[in-house]
Amino acid sequence: MKQIIQLSDHFGYRRLLRFTMPSILMMIFTSIYGVVDGFFVSNFVGKTSFAAVNFIMPFLMVVGAMGFMFGTGGSALIAKTMGEGNRDKAQKIFSLIIYATFVSGFVIAVFSIIFLRPIAVFLGAEGEMLDHCVVYGRIILAALPFLMLQYAFSSLVVTAEKPKLGLMITIAAGVINMVGDALFMAVFQWGVVGAALASAFGQVVGGIVPLIYFARKNAGCFKICRPEWDGKSLVRVCVNGSSELMSNISMSLVSMLYNAQLMKYAGEDGVAAYGTIMYVNFIFLAIFIGYSTGAAPVISYHYGAGNTKELNSLLKKSSVIILVSSAMMFVVSEFMGLPLAMIFVGYDTALLEMTAHAFSVYAFSFLFAGLSIFGSAFFTALNDGLTSALISFLRTLLFQSAAVMVMPLIWGLDGIWYSIVAAEFMAVVVTVLFLVIKHKKYRYW
């Protein structure tokens, strides 16, 4: 029987990979479930519905992003507090985060459902595509409080030293999602309604199961109890998690911008091609995000405990893991671009050609994305939410927005595909600069 890994342990490569692997797999499975959704919508409902789902999805990700903020920001503060030896306070913060996440999700869901149609119109949806956006979006929004809980727990279960629990919950929620996709779209032919219901059912399960687990008396490291209001800690959680909030909101806003540019340069085919790339992109980036999520509580704990030697070791080992993974992803993506594109748009020769070409260019971004993703998570783990948020802001909003607006003026449609590569490269430069500037303060070198 393998020994249980604790945050206070020394982490070599093997132990670090063992501890982070459930988080990596959890993110990969979550991304695969999104790919399955896209496959069923594209092949069983049609191109317009597929474009509609991809068009409204960035907005749905924006409203759910607070779940990531509470989860990552809370995990950083909880693990640091544990490292300082104050487990009782860490327990109280844990419970407060759960309640804050659910209440926020409920309020956001109500307002979003009411104003979804004018929001979709403002973003540029019209005609049949607009109707599909509204129907799909409102069903997903009804499950938003549970989706936000699922996002929050993806980080909190790792801090609670239960990373495998998060993986099992993700698998269960995903299986329900995929079975729902097959039944509701392929068998019952409910169209986008079926796609939304399948996703919503999976999200409800993903939020409720960990809620029940941590409500038990023998939940383990943490359990949900009556919270005590602690405004100062809640503000710190929000600041710590602001980078993840910024990253998810920025990515969604940039996706809206990409969709607008693609509608201008390539029409619905461009949006469909971008949607296909995004599904594959989510799987590849999930490895970086999952690793960062899994490693962050360990970094926070040793920072709180003042263990600078272990902090230095974690940064060096993580950098090696990220760089090796980046090279492998680039090679795989270059070879798998066409086969992956055929899964989604093999029914349309022109669209298939556009998607395969776009993916061969987009693949270069994987060489750079991992370092900036981990760098942002590293500063979050150090409870330096402002630096982390700045890296995320520059990477996901400023650099990408500027590139996708300017580069198509020079290279046309290809400029849109090349813009992400340029943005990721600039983000790595900024991340390295921050690591150099901040090393004396946090003593990780």
Residue, then its C-alpha position, 0 to 999 in steps of 0.5 A: m500500500k502506497q503511503i499517503i502524500q501530505l503537503s508537508d512532505h519533501f517532493g522529488y520528481r516521482r512524488l510530485l508527479r504522483f501528487t499532481m497526476p489526479s489533478i492533471l487527469m481531472m483537467i484532461f477528462t474535463s476537457i475531453y468531456g467538452v470535446v465529446d459535447g462538441f462532437f455530438v453537437s457538430n455531427f448530430v445537430g449541425k454546423t449552425s448549432f455547433a457555431a452557436v454553442n461555441f459562440i455563447m460558451p465564452f460568456l458562460m465561462v465568464v460567469g462561472a469563472m468566480g468558482f475558479m477564483f474562490g477555489t484557487g485563491g482559497s486553496a492558496l490561503i488555506a495551505k499557507t495557513m496550514g503551513e503556519g500551523n493554524r489548522d483551525k483557522a484553515q477549517k473556517i476559511f474552507s467553510l466560508i469559501i463553500y458558502a460564498t461560492f454557492v451564493s455567488g453562483f445563484v445570484i449570477a445565474v438569476f441575472s444572467i438568465i434574465f439578460l441572456r438574449p440581449i447579451a447574445v445580440f450585443l455579442g453579434a448573434e442573430g437569426e437561428m444562431l441567436d435562438h440556439c445561443v439563448v436556449y443552450g445558455r439558459i439551461i447551462l446557467a440554471a446549473l451555474p451554482f453547482l458548476m462554480l462549486q465544481y470549479a472551486f472544489s477542483s482546487l480545494v480537494v487537493t489542499a484537503e490532501k484528497p486529489k483522487l477524490g476530485l478525479m473520481i468526481t470529475i469522471a462520474a460527472g463526465v460519464i453522466n455528461m457523455v451518456g446524456d450527449a448520446l441519449f439526448m442528441a443521438v437517440f432522442q434528437w433533442g438538439v441543443v437542448g439535449a446538449a445543454l441538459a447533458s452538460a447541466f446534469g454533469q455539472v450538478v453532480g460535480g458540485i453536489v458530490p463533493l458538497i456531500y462528502f465534506a459535509r460528513k463528520n468524518a470527511g478528513c482534513f476539512k469538513i463543511c461547518r457553519p461559517e464564521w464571517d471573516g471579511k479580511s480572509l474573503v478579500r484575501v481569497c479574492v485577491n489571491g484568486s484574481s489571476e484565475l478569475m482574470s485568466n478565465i474572463s480574459m480568455s472568454l473575452v478574447s474568444m469573443l473577439y476571435n469569433a468576431q474577427l473570424m466572422k469578418y474574415a471567414g464567416e461561420d466556417g471560421v467560427a466552427a474551425y476555431g471552436t474545433i481548435m479550442y476543444v483540442n487546445f483545452i485538452f493540451l492546456a489541461i495538462f499545464i493547468g492540472y499540474s499547476t493546480g496540483a502543485a500550488p497547495v504544496i508551494s503554498y504550504h512550504y511558503g507558509a512554513g518558511n521552507t525556502k529550500e523546498l520552495n526552490s526545489l519545487l520551482k526547479k522541478s516544475s520548470v523541467i516538467i513543464l518544458v519537457s511537456s511543452a516539447m512533447m505537446f508540440v510534436v504530438s499536435e503537429f502530427m495529430g492536427l488533421p486526424l483531430a480536425m476530421i473528428f469534428v468537421g470531416y463532413d465538410t472538405a473546405l472547413l476540414e482544410m481550414t481547420a487542419h491548417a489553422f491547427s498546424v500554426y496554433a501548435f507552436s503556442f504549446l511551446f510557450a503556454g505552459l511556462s506562463i500558466f505555471g508562473s501565474a499559478f506559482f505567484t498565486a500559491l505565494n499569495d501574490g495575487l496581484t503579480s499573478a493577475l498581471i501575468s494572466f491579464l497580459r497573457t490572456l487579454l492584452f497580448q492576444s487582443a492586440a495580436v488578433m486585431v493587428m496581425p490579420l490586417i497584415w496576413g489576413l486569416d492566417g494572422i488570426w491563427y499566428s496571433i496566439v503564438a505571438a501572444e504566448f511568446m510575449a507572456v513567457v518573456v513577462t513571466v521570466l521577468f517577474l520571476v527574476i524581479k521577485h526572487k529576493k522577496y520570496r527566496y525561491w532561488 
